[in-house]
């Protein structure tokens, strides 16, 4: 995962890769308010701060807020809509 500019006002980036567990990466990630379309890796994350939604290609929408845990599967296509600076801790492979 790396910094990437999404639009003039939206930035998504790794804040701090923390460690690895076998072949999995553990880290902190953040996104400023805005919209991003992504193709996911296998990941589990917990929102630490911020608000928004993640919408899956099948129409499922998950509200993101502190304490919410989400499982993403490799290849899923998602739309992230962040309304308040989002910070999450993740485990991904």
Rosetta blueprint (number, residue, H / E / L):
1 X L
2 X L
3 X L
4 X E
5 X E
6 X E
7 X E
8 X L
9 X L
10 X E
11 X E
12 X E
13 X E
14 X E
15 X E
16 X E
17 X E
18 X E
19 X E
20 X E
21 X E
22 X L
23 X L
24 X E
25 X E
26 X E
27 X E
28 X E
29 X E
30 X E
31 X E
32 X L
33 X L
34 X E
35 X E
36 X E
37 X E
38 X E
39 X E
40 X L
41 X L
42 X L
43 X E
44 X E
45 X E
46 X E
47 X E
48 X E
49 X E
50 X E
51 X E
52 X E
53 X E
54 X E
55 X E
56 X E
57 X L
58 X L
59 X L
60 X L
61 X E
62 X E
63 X E
64 X E
65 X L
66 X L
67 X L
68 X L
69 X E
70 X E
71 X E
72 X E
73 X L
74 X L
75 X L
76 X L
77 X E
78 X E
79 X E
80 X E
81 X E
82 X E
83 X E
84 X E
85 X E
86 X E
87 X E
88 X E
89 X E
90 X E
91 X E
92 X E
93 X L
